[in-house]
Amino acid sequence: MLFGKTSLRGLPYDNVKEKIVGFIKKEVGDKKAVIGLSGGIDSSLTAYFSVSSLGKEKVLGLIMPESSSTPYEDIRDALTLASWLGINYRLMYIDGILRSYVSNFDVIDKKALGNLKARIRMSILYYFANINDAIVIGTGDKSEIYLGYFTKYGDGGVDILPIGDVYKTEVRELAVHFNIPETITGKKSSPRLWPGQTAEDELGIAYEVADIILHELIDVKVSEEEIMRKYGESASRVISLMRSSEHKRRMPPIAFLD
């Protein structure tokens, strides 16, 4: 564990929950919440905090698998979580929508198709948010945000990010502490945009290593030069990912007319 067994960067787990639950309550207000449930650890913990904040009646979970890339266990785990939390949910395969896009394409690219799946899911989330006077709860964590491991206007297209200041390794600690089902907490992280995809393989670095480097760079403010001296190739990989994904963390540039 990155920051110890009983604290998260010096904060007790229950204090972290209290802060995130308060944030959700403030941002959602009198509205309802819609959240995509993937069967993964980030969406599960975020859904848990959302229910703790708003109550189960105000949270709708959308489970949106795609047959070629979503394994059965992810659907099972998402359904288990929805039942455990007692929330309403919709199970909607996106296969038909995806086929309608692909039938118009001359070239099929694996990565572009994966990003399209994420953007289809975002559109569905906002459809249900619109008809339910709800906001879309994002499930991205701090590691994913700073490493750029999300789809621009896909899973990055949300209204709020409750766990956006929580590193991936911390998400796992919190999920275990708050008794998220073990089938979820023990699972390898993956956006499941194509068969066999795992986050760490694609990133080229383990979260346990990346999070230590990110923490020192972002929170402790250690210089890049010192980080490079301490962690070598691992530091180079993290810094490269942060720089190349900067465009994802800012609004599109505007041509201002002075």
C-alpha positions, 0 to 999 in steps of 0.5 A, spaced: 500 500 500 502 506 498 500 511 504 499 505 509 494 501 512 489 506 516 490 512 512 490 515 505 496 521 505 495 522 512 487 522 512 483 516 515 479 513 510 472 515 514 475 522 513 476 521 505 469 518 505 466 524 509 469 529 504 467 526 498 460 524 500 460 532 502 462 534 495 457 530 491 451 532 495 454 539 494 455 539 487 448 534 485 444 538 490 436 537 488 438 533 482 439 526 481 445 522 479 447 517 473 453 513 473 456 508 468 457 501 472 463 497 468 464 492 474 470 495 475 473 498 481 473 506 480 465 506 478 464 501 484 467 506 489 464 512 486 457 509 486 458 507 493 460 514 495 454 517 491 449 512 494 452 514 501 451 521 499 444 522 495 441 515 497 439 509 493 433 512 490 437 518 487 442 514 483 441 510 477 446 506 474 447 504 467 451 498 465 453 498 458 457 492 455 459 491 448 459 483 446 466 483 443 470 486 449 466 486 455 467 479 459 461 476 462 464 477 469 464 485 468 456 484 467 456 480 473 460 484 478 456 491 475 449 487 477 452 485 483 454 492 485 447 495 483 444 490 487 448 491 493 447 498 493 440 497 492 440 502 486 435 502 480 439 500 474 439 499 466 442 494 462 443 496 455 448 493 450 451 498 445 452 493 440 447 495 435 449 503 436 456 501 434 454 497 428 450 503 425 457 507 426 461 501 423 457 500 417 459 507 415 466 506 415 471 504 410 477 503 415 476 500 422 482 502 427 482 498 434 484 504 438 479 509 434 473 504 435 475 503 442 474 510 443 468 510 439 465 505 444 467 510 450 463 516 447 457 512 445 457 510 453 458 518 454 452 520 450 447 514 453 449 517 460 447 524 458 441 522 455 438 519 461 441 525 465 437 529 461 430 525 461 431 524 469 434 531 471 440 528 473 448 530 472 453 525 470 457 522 475 464 521 473 468 515 475 476 517 473 481 517 478 487 521 479 492 516 476 488 516 470 487 523 469 494 525 470 496 519 465 491 521 460 488 514 461 481 516 459 477 518 452 477 525 451 469 526 450 468 519 452 469 517 460 472 524 460 465 527 458 462 528 465 459 533 470 463 531 476 469 527 478 468 525 486 474 521 486 479 525 481 483 526 487 484 519 489 490 515 486 488 508 483 492 504 489 488 509 494 482 507 490 483 500 491 485 501 499 478 505 500 474 499 496 477 494 500 476 498 507 468 500 505 467 492 503 466 493 495 465 486 493 472 482 493 470 480 485 471 487 484 477 489 488 481 484 486 480 485 478 485 488 474 484 495 471 481 495 464 477 500 460 475 493 456 475 497 449 478 491 446 479 484 448 484 482 452 486 490 454 489 491 461 490 498 463 497 497 466 500 493 459 497 499 455 500 504 460 507 501 460 508 501 468 504 499 474 500 503 478 504 502 484 510 505 481 506 510 477 502 513 483 509 514 487 512 518 482 505 522 481 504 523 488 511 526 489 511 530 482 504 533 484 503 533 491 510 534 494 512 538 488 519 534 487 522 537 481 522 533 474 530 532 475 530 529 482 524 525 480 528 522 474 534 521 478 530 517 483 526 513 478 529 513 472 525 510 466 519 509 470 519 517 471 521 518 464 514 514 462 510 518 467 512 524 465 512 523 458 504 520 459 503 527 463 505 531 457 502 528 451 495 528 455 495 535 457 490 537 452 485 532 455 485 536 461 484 543 459 479 546 455 480 547 447 484 553 445 480 559 443 483 564 438 481 570 442 480 577 438 483 582 441 
